[in-house]
Amino acid sequence: MKTEDLLIYGCVIVGAGIGLALNLALPGVLIGLGTGYLLKSVMLGKSD
């Protein structure tokens, strides 16, 4: 597992937690996934 992928996984878990609190788990996961990819690309300074 790459260390930069941990950022994406963390955002997905946080998004899922917020989604579960709002009874919208899947949209929360998808928002977390998108946020994770955006943060990864900004922090690494490159796009995949």
Secondary structure, 3 states (H helix, E strand, C coil): CCHHHHHHHHHHHHHHHHHHHCCCHHHHHHHHHHHHHHHHHHHHCCCC
